[in-house]
Amino acid sequence: MATKGINLSSYNKEFVPNGAGFRIGIVVSSWNEHITMKLLEGANQALLENGVLEADITIKFVPGAFELPLGAQLLLESVDLDGVIAIGTVIQGETKHFDFVCAGTTQGLMDVMLKHSKPVAFCVLTDQNEQQSIDRSGGIHGNKGIECAIACLKMIAFK
């Protein structure tokens, strides 16, 4: 694997827009919360470090990854937001359930983003096993929550 042992969450703050005045929603899957809560911590920390005020961050929880698209849509429709970060993790099991949840979640989040013309950052880990998710939620590969928060800030500034 090309990323083995590499922390991918480092970024150059000079290339990140100041998020002062940005209003961002975060919708988090409660399923696998020992992983999703670490992703949330990373995303929240990155937003705060880059100028987003705590009062401008709205956090809501949904049961699982499959509910993330509706959660993101409801946030965008009920709160004046500039963008959303969708956080979840789906770990490969023995059945095709993994494929259906990943495909539906991905397409659903894309649909919400395009419908509202606002960024919806995809912070959904789709790993083969739990260790891979741990490695990407504050482990040896960094924290994808940080990466998605930075992506959301960049896309809001792009708009």
Long-range contacts (C-beta under 8 A, 24 or more apart in sequence): 3-141, 5-140, 6-140, 6-141, 7-140, 7-141, 7-142, 8-141, 8-142, 8-147, 9-42, 9-141, 9-142, 9-143, 9-144, 9-146, 9-147, 10-142, 11-146, 11-147, 11-150, 13-49, 13-50, 16-50, 16-150, 16-153, 16-154, 17-50, 17-153, 17-154, 17-156, 17-157, 18-50, 18-51, 19-47, 19-50, 19-51, 19-52, 19-153, 19-156, 20-51, 20-52, 20-53, 21-56, 22-51, 22-52, 22-56, 22-82, 22-83, 22-153, 22-156, 23-56, 23-57, 23-58, 23-79, 23-80, 23-81, 23-82, 24-52, 24-56, 24-57, 24-58, 24-81, 24-82, 24-83, 24-84, 24-85, 24-149, 24-152, 24-156, 25-57, 25-58, 25-59, 25-60, 25-72, 25-75, 25-76, 25-79, 25-81, 25-83, 25-84, 25-85, 26-57, 26-58, 26-59, 26-60, 26-84, 26-85, 26-87, 27-59, 27-60, 27-61, 27-62, 27-68, 27-71, 27-72, 27-75, 27-84, 27-85, 27-86, 27-87, 28-59, 28-60, 28-61, 28-62, 28-87, 28-88, 29-61, 29-62, 29-63, 29-64, 29-65, 29-67, 29-68, 29-87, 29-88, 29-89, 29-124, 30-61, 30-62, 30-63, 30-64, 31-63, 31-64, 31-65, 31-88, 31-89, 32-88, 32-89, 32-91, 32-130, 32-133, 35-89, 35-125, 35-130, 35-133, 35-134, 35-137, 36-87, 36-88, 36-89, 36-137, 38-137, 38-138, 38-143, 38-145, 39-87, 39-89, 39-123, 39-125, 39-137, 39-143, 39-144, 39-145, 39-148, 40-87, 40-145, 41-138, 41-143, 41-145, 42-137, 42-138, 42-143, 42-144, 42-145, 42-146, 42-149, 43-85, 43-87, 43-123, 43-145, 43-146, 43-148, 43-149, 44-145, 44-149, 45-146, 46-145, 46-146, 46-149, 46-150, 47-149, 47-153, 50-149, 50-150, 50-153, 52-153, 64-88, 64-101, 65-89, 65-90, 65-101, 65-102, 65-105, 65-124, 66-101, 66-104, 66-105, 66-108, 68-105, 68-108, 68-109, 68-124, 69-104, 69-105, 69-108, 69-109, 69-111, 69-112, 70-108, 72-109, 72-112, 72-120, 73-112, 73-115, 73-116, 76-112, 76-116, 76-118, 81-118, 82-118, 82-119, 82-156, 82-159, 83-118, 83-119, 83-120, 83-121, 83-152, 83-155, 83-156, 84-112, 84-118, 84-119, 84-120, 84-121, 84-152, 85-120, 85-121, 85-123, 85-145, 85-148, 85-149, 85-152, 86-120, 86-121, 86-122, 86-123, 86-124, 87-123, 87-124, 87-145, 87-148, 88-123, 88-124, 88-125, 89-124, 89-125, 89-126, 89-127, 89-133, 89-137, 90-124, 90-125, 90-126, 90-127, 91-127, 91-128, 91-129, 91-130, 91-133, 92-127, 92-128, 92-129, 98-126, 102-126, 117-159, 118-156, 118-159, 119-151, 119-152, 119-155, 119-156, 119-159, 121-148, 121-149, 121-151, 121-152, 121-155, 122-148, 123-147, 123-148
